[in-house]
Amino acid sequence: MIISLQDAINLLNIIIEPIFPDLASHMQRTTYISLSLARALELPEERVRNVYLAASIHDIGLLAKKQREITADNLSNENLIFHHEEIGEAMVAGISFPPEVQSMIRHHHIHWNSQYPDEYPLDNHIIHMADEFDLYLRKCPKDFIVNADEIINVFLMAHSDYPPELIVTLRKLSQRDAFWFRLESQRLHSVLKRITPVANMLMDSQDFLEFCLLISRIVDKYSSFTMTHSTSVSNVSCKIANLMGFSLHDQTEIAIAGYLHDIGKVHIPLAVLEKEGRLTDNEYALIRKHSYKTLEILALIKPLKRITPWAVNHHERLDGGGYPFGLTARDLDLPSRIMAVADVFTALTENRPYRQGMAAQKALTILEEEVAGNKLDGDVVDIVKRHLDDVYQCVLRV
């Protein structure tokens, strides 16, 4: 698998948008402003790319907050944003981002000090200015271009703690019609896809696997009931694939499918996802929607075509009794069957806020019952049985 860094960022935005639409919009506009500033300053291309990447995920730490807390009106609320920079830095830990990107995420709210002008790189101040400028614009009347001079003047009077070259550059940008028109666009993600500086930065399966760790953290943070589920399914499915003799490349792609298998859950109401008691028929119908939503999301990213069925089919069963398509044994390839077993085993053995996970042996008994009922693949479950301790250790428990 080869995927562009821009495709990976697009996938991230697609997942964030239904949970936190105001935050998704803010991060996209901050990215556009940051990119415009960096290019107008004629920074070297490597620094432009780093600014773009850091701006794209600069507020990722806010995803640790509750969904209802993040709105357009409180994105600058001190209580809400407290420590979100450190949380964001922790969320990208283990991912091969340049250290400059991690630094910008950690320090994107720092203020410029004229006495110590080189305390932080200019790139950090670019994201700081872009972040605050977008938050300010959200309080301005629409049709920005009509009031462009007033907008810039009032903003810079209230926010003067930026390097002088940034102030000059923002004023220059404000003279360009396209700058304002793009900021008003309802399809800014499409604009960014056209002007991105990272379109030619390609990731192989191993690099994208690391990026998917970030995506899985976002999906799992959406519901505290499954806070490590995606990571555990990825671990378990990869371990099973390893034990069944899959190539290292295929193991990696199966692990990616594990990370992404539940991304459709961002379209399911939390009240349904986190209900402790028995679901009503209507609630169960909503739950069943999540795997189809996973398909809709992944279908937008063409390089993921091969692994998409593996992620989507984790609730399909050999007898045709699963969902969303009611596929049968002849329709389900081995990676899809592995994903189904990994999902069930993880769900049974991981801890949830309302119960402790099952012991491995008890979970195995349930898997074997599912094999007897022609639900799960017997060869896959046999691998779990023969390596039960190793597979069980792949499930994270918090």
C-alpha distance (Angstrom), angle and dihedral (degrees) to the residues before:
residue distance angle dihedral
M1 . . .
I2 3.79 . .
I3 3.81 116.8 .
S4 3.79 130.6 171.6
L5 3.78 119.7 -117.1
Q6 3.82 87.1 -123.3
D7 3.82 90.9 58.1
A8 3.80 88.6 51.8
I9 3.82 90.9 51.1
N10 3.82 89.7 47.5
L11 3.80 89.7 53.8
L12 3.79 89.7 50.6
N13 3.81 91.5 52.0
I14 3.81 92.2 47.1
I15 3.81 89.5 55.4
I16 3.80 96.6 44.3
E17 3.80 96.6 46.2
P18 3.84 100.1 71.7
I19 3.81 92.0 46.6
F20 3.80 100.1 40.9
P21 3.83 109.8 12.6
D22 3.81 94.1 168.3
L23 3.79 92.1 50.1
A24 3.81 91.8 47.0
S25 3.80 90.0 52.3
H26 3.81 91.4 47.0
M27 3.80 93.4 51.0
Q28 3.81 92.0 48.0
R29 3.81 93.5 49.7
T30 3.81 91.7 44.6
T31 3.81 87.7 51.6
Y32 3.79 92.0 51.3
I33 3.81 93.5 47.9
S34 3.81 91.7 46.1
L35 3.80 92.3 49.4
S36 3.82 91.4 47.9
L37 3.80 91.4 51.0
A38 3.80 93.8 45.8
R39 3.81 92.9 50.3
A40 3.79 93.9 43.6
L41 3.80 88.1 52.8
E42 3.83 87.8 52.7
L43 3.79 93.0 -128.9
P44 3.81 117.2 178.3
E45 3.80 111.3 -84.5
E46 3.80 93.8 -111.6
R47 3.81 90.7 57.4
V48 3.81 90.9 45.6
R49 3.80 89.2 54.9
N50 3.80 92.6 48.2
V51 3.81 92.0 49.3
Y52 3.80 90.1 48.9
L53 3.79 93.6 49.1
A54 3.81 94.6 45.3
A55 3.81 92.2 47.2
S56 3.82 90.4 49.9
I57 3.81 90.5 61.7
H58 3.80 102.7 19.5
D59 3.82 94.9 121.1
I60 3.79 96.2 39.1
G61 3.81 89.0 121.2
L62 3.81 90.5 68.6
L63 3.80 88.2 70.3
A64 3.79 87.1 78.2
K65 3.81 86.9 69.8
K66 3.78 125.5 88.4
Q67 3.79 115.8 -87.0
R68 3.80 94.8 -119.6
E69 3.81 92.4 54.3
I70 3.80 97.6 63.4
T71 3.80 113.0 77.7
A72 3.79 135.0 140.1
D73 3.80 89.7 -99.6
N74 3.80 98.3 56.7
L75 3.80 106.1 36.0
S76 3.81 87.3 111.0
N77 3.81 95.5 43.4
E78 3.81 106.8 129.6
N79 3.81 93.7 -144.2
L80 3.80 91.6 51.4
I81 3.79 97.8 46.0
F82 3.82 96.2 40.6
H83 3.83 109.2 134.0
H84 3.81 93.7 -7.7
E85 3.81 90.4 129.6
E86 3.81 91.8 59.2
I87 3.80 91.1 44.1
G88 3.80 89.9 51.3
E89 3.77 91.6 50.1
A90 3.81 89.6 51.0
M91 3.82 91.8 48.8
V92 3.80 92.0 57.1
A93 3.80 93.0 44.7
G94 3.78 111.6 124.7
I95 3.81 93.0 25.8
S96 3.80 117.0 113.0
F97 3.78 97.8 -116.9
P98 3.80 117.2 144.9
P99 3.82 111.3 -95.0
E100 3.82 88.6 -117.0
V101 3.81 89.3 62.3
Q102 3.78 92.8 51.2
S103 3.81 89.6 48.2
M104 3.81 91.5 52.3
I105 3.81 91.0 51.2
R106 3.81 90.4 49.1
H107 3.82 95.0 45.2
H108 3.80 106.9 31.5
H109 3.81 93.0 120.0
I110 3.78 97.5 52.7
H111 3.82 118.4 125.0
W112 3.77 124.4 -130.8
N113 3.79 115.3 -112.4
S114 3.81 116.1 -156.4
Q115 3.80 89.8 -155.0
Y116 3.80 91.2 56.9
P117 3.82 102.6 27.1
D118 3.81 94.8 164.5
E119 3.79 97.2 48.3
Y120 3.81 90.1 107.9
P121 3.82 128.3 18.9
L122 3.79 118.4 -96.5
D123 3.82 88.2 -115.7
N124 3.82 91.1 67.9
H125 3.81 90.2 53.0
I126 3.81 90.8 50.6
I127 3.80 90.7 61.3
H128 3.81 91.3 42.2
M129 3.81 91.1 54.3
A130 3.81 93.4 43.6
D131 3.80 91.6 48.6
E132 3.81 94.1 50.8
F133 3.79 93.4 41.1
D134 3.79 92.6 55.8
L135 3.82 91.9 47.6
Y136 3.82 88.1 51.2
L137 3.82 92.3 48.8
R138 3.79 90.1 56.6
K139 3.80 88.2 67.9
C140 3.82 93.8 48.9
P141 3.81 127.1 91.9
K142 3.78 115.3 -96.6
D143 3.81 121.1 -102.9
F144 3.79 89.4 63.4
I145 3.80 93.3 -172.6
V146 3.80 91.9 64.5
N147 3.80 90.1 60.8
A148 3.80 99.3 27.3
D149 3.81 98.0 128.5
E150 3.78 93.7 46.6
I151 3.80 92.0 46.3
I152 3.79 92.7 53.3
N153 3.80 95.1 42.7
V154 3.78 95.5 48.9
F155 3.82 92.3 44.5
L156 3.80 94.2 51.1
M157 3.78 92.6 45.5
A158 3.80 89.3 55.4
H159 3.81 94.9 39.0
S160 3.78 110.2 39.2
D161 3.80 99.8 143.7
Y162 3.79 97.2 99.4
P163 3.81 131.0 106.0
P164 3.84 109.2 -85.7
E165 3.81 93.2 -118.4
L166 3.81 90.0 58.3
I167 3.80 92.3 52.3
V168 3.81 91.0 50.5
T169 3.80 91.4 46.8
L170 3.81 94.7 50.0
R171 3.80 89.5 51.8
K172 3.82 89.9 52.0
L173 3.79 91.9 49.2
S174 3.80 90.3 51.4
Q175 3.81 88.9 64.1
R176 3.81 91.3 64.1
D177 3.79 115.6 89.2
A178 3.80 92.9 -152.9
F179 3.80 90.9 58.7
W180 3.80 91.1 63.5
F181 3.80 96.6 37.0
R182 3.79 91.5 54.5
L183 3.80 92.0 48.5
E184 3.81 88.5 55.8
S185 3.81 93.6 47.2
Q186 3.79 117.7 119.1
R187 3.81 87.6 -153.2
L188 3.77 100.0 52.0
H189 3.81 90.0 139.8
S190 3.81 87.6 65.3
V191 3.80 90.6 49.1
L192 3.81 90.8 51.6
K193 3.78 90.6 49.2
R194 3.82 89.2 56.8
I195 3.80 97.8 45.8
T196 3.80 100.4 32.7
P197 3.81 117.7 135.6
V198 3.82 91.8 -150.4
A199 3.82 100.8 59.0
N200 3.80 91.1 108.4
M201 3.81 94.8 44.4
L202 3.80 103.0 103.3
M203 3.78 129.1 -162.5
D204 3.79 125.1 -155.3
S205 3.81 122.6 -146.0
Q206 3.80 93.6 -85.2
D207 3.82 93.7 50.7
F208 3.79 91.6 46.4
L209 3.80 90.2 48.4
E210 3.80 88.1 61.8
F211 3.81 90.8 48.6
C212 3.81 89.7 50.7
L213 3.78 88.4 58.2
L214 3.81 86.8 65.9
I215 3.81 91.1 47.5
S216 3.80 91.6 50.2
R217 3.81 90.5 50.8
I218 3.80 89.2 55.2
V219 3.81 93.8 48.4
D220 3.79 93.0 45.5
K221 3.82 92.5 47.0
Y222 3.81 88.4 56.4
S223 3.80 88.6 73.1
S224 3.79 122.2 29.3
F225 3.81 87.6 -156.5
T226 3.82 91.3 71.4
M227 3.79 101.7 27.0
T228 3.82 95.7 149.0
H229 3.80 100.7 18.3
S230 3.81 99.4 110.9
T231 3.78 92.8 47.7
S232 3.79 91.5 49.3
V233 3.81 93.3 48.6
S234 3.79 88.2 50.8
N235 3.82 91.1 50.2
V236 3.80 94.4 46.4
S237 3.81 96.4 44.9
C238 3.80 91.3 48.0
K239 3.81 91.3 49.3
I240 3.81 91.6 50.5
A241 3.80 91.0 47.9
N242 3.79 89.3 51.0
L243 3.80 92.1 50.4
M244 3.81 90.2 48.8
G245 3.81 92.0 55.1
F246 3.80 101.7 -106.5
S247 3.80 116.3 161.6
L248 3.80 118.1 -99.1
H249 3.82 89.3 -109.5
D250 3.81 92.1 53.8
Q251 3.79 91.8 44.7
T252 3.80 88.9 55.6
E253 3.79 93.0 49.6
I254 3.81 91.6 47.7
A255 3.81 88.1 51.4
I256 3.82 89.0 52.2
A257 3.81 90.2 51.9
G258 3.80 87.9 51.4
Y259 3.79 92.0 53.8
L260 3.82 91.0 49.2
H261 3.81 101.9 38.0
D262 3.81 96.2 99.2
I263 3.80 101.7 37.3
G264 3.81 88.9 113.0
K265 3.81 88.3 70.1
V266 3.80 89.3 81.4
H267 3.82 85.7 77.2
I268 3.83 93.6 55.2
P269 3.84 119.5 88.9
L270 3.80 112.9 -107.1
A271 3.80 90.6 -131.2
V272 3.81 87.8 64.9
L273 3.81 97.0 40.1
E274 3.79 92.4 49.9
K275 3.79 100.2 40.3
E276 3.80 108.8 128.8
G277 3.77 98.9 -162.7
R278 3.78 131.9 62.6
L279 3.79 114.5 -53.8
T280 3.79 120.6 -121.6
D281 3.80 117.8 -124.5
N282 3.80 89.9 -101.8
E283 3.81 92.4 49.8
Y284 3.79 92.0 48.6
A285 3.80 88.9 51.1
L286 3.81 88.7 55.9
I287 3.80 91.5 48.9
R288 3.81 90.4 52.4
K289 3.79 88.9 56.9
H290 3.81 93.0 69.9
S291 3.80 98.2 78.4
Y292 3.82 91.3 50.1
K293 3.80 89.1 49.6
T294 3.79 87.7 52.6
L295 3.81 86.9 57.4
E296 3.81 92.5 49.9
I297 3.81 91.7 51.4
L298 3.80 98.1 44.8
A299 3.81 92.6 44.4
L300 3.82 87.6 66.5
I301 3.82 90.7 64.3
K302 3.82 107.4 65.5
P303 3.84 98.0 -164.3
L304 3.83 88.2 62.4
K305 3.82 93.4 61.7
R306 3.81 95.0 109.7
I307 3.80 97.2 50.7
T308 3.80 97.3 37.7
P309 3.85 95.6 89.2
W310 3.80 90.6 49.0
A311 3.81 91.0 55.9
V312 3.81 95.2 40.8
N313 3.82 98.5 46.1
H314 3.81 98.6 59.5
H315 3.83 91.7 111.0
E316 3.82 96.0 43.4
R317 3.80 116.2 107.9
L318 3.81 132.2 -152.5
D319 3.82 93.1 -117.8
G320 3.82 93.2 54.5
G321 3.80 93.4 -107.1
G322 3.81 96.4 116.9
Y323 3.79 133.1 86.6
P324 3.00 159.6 -66.6
F325 3.84 94.5 9.1
G326 3.79 104.2 12.8
L327 3.80 91.1 -124.0
T328 3.81 119.6 -177.3
A329 3.81 134.4 -145.1
R330 3.81 93.7 -81.8
D331 3.83 90.0 56.3
L332 3.81 97.8 48.8
D333 3.79 119.9 82.7
L334 3.80 122.1 -154.6
P335 3.84 97.1 -95.7
S336 3.82 89.4 53.7
R337 3.82 89.8 50.6
I338 3.80 90.8 48.9
M339 3.82 90.4 51.3
A340 3.80 91.4 51.8
V341 3.81 92.5 52.3
A342 3.82 92.1 44.2
D343 3.80 91.4 51.1
V344 3.81 94.0 50.4
F345 3.80 94.7 43.6
T346 3.82 91.8 48.5
A347 3.80 93.6 47.1
L348 3.80 91.0 51.4
T349 3.81 97.8 46.3
E350 3.82 104.3 35.7
N351 3.79 121.1 92.0
R352 3.80 119.1 -109.4
P353 3.83 126.8 -168.1
Y354 3.80 90.3 -106.2
R355 3.83 99.7 42.1
Q356 3.78 145.2 15.7
G357 3.77 119.4 -109.9
M358 3.79 119.9 -99.4
A359 3.77 123.1 -100.9
A360 3.79 112.4 -97.5
Q361 3.81 94.7 -112.0
K362 3.80 92.9 52.3
A363 3.80 90.9 49.3
L364 3.81 89.7 49.9
T365 3.81 90.1 54.3
I366 3.80 89.4 56.1
L367 3.81 91.4 48.2
E368 3.81 89.8 52.3
E369 3.80 90.5 50.7
E370 3.81 88.1 53.4
V371 3.81 89.5 51.7
A372 3.81 90.2 50.8
G373 3.82 88.8 52.0
N374 3.83 91.0 51.5
K375 3.81 91.5 -113.1
L376 3.81 103.1 114.7
D377 3.81 132.2 32.3
G378 3.81 112.6 -92.5
D379 3.81 95.5 -151.1
V380 3.81 91.6 54.3
V381 3.79 92.9 47.0
D382 3.80 89.6 47.7
I383 3.80 88.9 58.0
V384 3.81 88.9 52.3
K385 3.80 89.6 49.5
R386 3.80 94.1 50.5
H387 3.82 93.1 46.8
L388 3.80 99.3 29.7
D389 3.80 97.8 142.5
D390 3.81 93.3 48.5
V391 3.81 93.0 48.8
Y392 3.80 92.6 44.1
Q393 3.82 90.3 54.4
C394 3.82 89.0 60.4
V395 3.81 91.9 67.9
L396 3.79 112.9 92.8
R397 3.80 115.9 -136.2
V398 3.79 122.6 -162.5
